[in-house]
């Protein structure tokens, strides 16, 4: 819920003025606000969870999930693929992705980005990339730039309302 409509609209106007573009991850890493990474497949991963039953006995459950595997465009000397596997997880298979498929990521602002910084485009540090979704050939997908802008507006609005609360503005 937006309590300060005027502030929200000012932030929306400032964020909409940022020249955001879509690009592909290259050897230099992320180059645009929205980056598409080539999805080459899915690692099928098994993991185990142990919990206590009602009678205090241990119950062990096995689960399976899929982790996306992306073409590594990080610019490292070793080109390959990239996915995240935890220590307690085991890869039990790999399924190829349909071609072409992309994982789409957005460059997120730091949590303390102010309206003044957005309005003047005076920021150069960013937070962690946000996974926005997958893009499959022939399938309708969201407007990635609009989706990312909404997330930016939420972050800046939250920061500005906190600053108001603490009497910083």
N, C-alpha and C positions, 0 to 999 in steps of 0.2 A: 504494500500500500504506500502510495506517495503522499506524504503529509505537506510538502512544500512544492506545489505545482510550478511556481515560478522558477525555483532553483532547478527542478528537474528539467524544465524546458530549456533553461540556459545551458545545462550540461549536455542535453541532447543536441542542441545547436552546435556547441563546441566540438563534440565527438563526431558529428556528421561532417564537420569541416576538415577532419583529418583525412589526408589523401591515402586511403587504404586500397591496396591492390592484392590480387591473388597471384601466387607464383608457385614454382616447384622447388622442392629441396634440391640443392645442387651441392657441388663439392665445397662450396663456401658455407654450407649450412643454410639456415633460414634467411631468406632475403626479403620477404614481404610480410605484411600483417597476417595474411592467411596463406598457409603453405600446404601444398598437397605432397604427400609422401607415397611413393609407389608401394602398394601392398602386394607382396609376392605369395603369401599364404597364411596359414594359421597353425601354430604349434598346439597340438592337443596335449594338455598337461593334466597329470594326475596328482592329487594331494590328499593327505590324510588329516582328519580332525579327530582328536580324542576328547571325550567329555565324560562327566560323571552322570550315571543314571540315578534314578530315584532311590535305588537301594545302595547307592554309593559305589556301585561297580563301574569299571571303565568301559565305555562304549566307543569303539573305533569305527569311523565312517570314512569311506573313500569317495572322493568327488572328482569329476573330470570337467575341465573348462577349456576354452580355446583362447589363445593369446595371439593377437595379430603380429605378423612378421613383416617388417618393412625393409625395402632396399636401403642400405646404409649410404646416405649421401653426405656424411658428416665431414668429408674431406680428410679422413684418416688415411694412412698409407695402405691400410688393408681394407679393400672394398668387399663388402659382403652383405649380410643381413643383420637386422637388429630387432630384438624382442626382449622382454623382461621376464626372467624366470627366477622365482624365489629359491632359496637354499633347500627348502623342504618339498619342492615340486620336482616332478620327473616328467620329461617329455616322452610321451608314448607313441607319438605319431605326428605327421605333418600333412596338412591338406592344402593343395594349391588354391590360390585365389583365382576368380574369373578375371579375364584380362580385358580391358584395363580396370583396375580398382585402385582407389586412393584412400588413404587416411587423411583427413583434413584437420589441421591444427591452427589455432589462432594465437597470436602474440598478445599476451595479457599485460595490462599495466601493473605496476607495483600497487600495493594496497593504499599507499599514502599519496597517490597522485591527486593533485588539487585541480579545481576548475581553472584557476589562473594558469597553471602549467599547460593544461589541455588547450585553453584558448590561445595561448601564445606559442603553442607547439614547442615548448621548452622542456622536453623530457627526452632522455636517451637510454634510460635503463628500463628493463622490462622484467616482469615476473615470469613464472613458469608457463610454458605453452599449455594451452587448453585444447583437449581433444574435442572437436566439434561434431565429427561424424564420419561416415564412410560415403564415398561417391562411387557408384557403379555405373558403367556405361549403359545408356538406354533407360535409366531409372531417374525419375524426377528427384531432385535434391533441394534442400533449403538454399536460400540466398545466404551464403557463408558470411559475406561482408555485413549484412544486416544483423545476422545472429551475433557476430563478434561485437558490433557496435552496441547492441543491447547489453551485452556482458560488461563492456567498458562503462556504459552509462550507470549500470547498477553499482559498480565498484566506486566510481567517482562520487556518485550521489551518497552512498553510504559513508565515504570518507568526509564529505562536506557536512553531512548532518552530524557526524561525530565532532567535527571541529566547531560547529555551532553550539552543540551541547556543552563542550568544554570551554566555550567563550573565546576560542581562538580567532573567530571572524566576527 
